[in-house]
Amino acid sequence: MQERLLELKQEALDQVEASRDLKTLNDIRVSFLGKKGPITEVLKGMGKLPAEERPIVGEVANKVREAISNAIEGKQATLEKAEVEKKLASQKIDVTLPGRPVRKGSKHPLTAIIQEIEDLFIGMGYTIAEGPEVEKDYYNFEALNLPKGHPARDMQDSFYITEETLLRTQTSPMQVRTMEKHEGRGPIKIICPGKVYRRDNDDATHSHQFTQIEGLVVDENIRMSDLKGTLKVFAQKLFGEDREIRLRPSFFPFTEPSVEMDISCKICNGKGCNVCKGTGWIEILGAGMVHPNVLEMAGFDSKKYTGFAFGMGPERIAMLKYGIEDIRNFYINDRRFIEQFRRA
């Protein structure tokens, strides 16, 4: 039996040495060291040996297994190294060749316009305030002079979650939250960018989800002229120094007086064209002086403090600035549309 084990050892070592690939080597491993291999078959006959010979044969068998395993591992390392060297030789890289250009992504036009507006107002001393998109009815409506049942609520058909919570229809709630944090003490100078939600039918100019940027200034002796000056700087920085603005009377429950702001059409320079519908002016945002009721509900003394607020839609601003005709282009993830705004 010992002789047979030694014969198997030599046979296995010869085959290992002659092997030229990893598959053949693995077949040898299974053939000699597997449960159905010849070494196992030899050892099955150990029961017929005298008791004093069994430890000797067992020791020989272990040494044979170890010798075969070591030989296989050594050959495997040699073959794997040879394969790597062969692969490297077939995949040489000429490091002197010029690299392939990596195409960088570009900012979404909405992101770009929001950041541009933020930078503009930060430069004028404003800070950015952000808040929850799931909002309380109180902050979204009641604290903005829109009590339950107010007809102006119908202008903002809302997504209600419960009777007292909804997806915010405007970023104005952050104005109220900020005023509450100030506990009746000014000054306040903020802009509030973010997503808002209304139950609109999606078309070329409407979306159920869109973005909004609102601004708020509260301090002593804030006047309508301050609002007009701020909006003029905004319009000229964003649309060009030659832009003119005009304010038209309007109505918003949370401001009094309220205005709509138009800018002179940059296509026709105020002469009238199809873009401005022949008027020479394009509406871009709403604004007004903060209603005394809103100040009082937020804890401010309306006889001491005044303020102004404004709100704009970045989609509309971007559409006017870049000549985009359909608001849905902002949300369909068409790379051809996005790549038009790639900047160097």
Summary of the structure (lengths in Angstrom):
residues: 344
radius of gyration: 39.4
end to end distance: 81.4
largest distance: 117.8
contacts: 972
relative contact order: 0.10
helix: 45%
strand: 19%
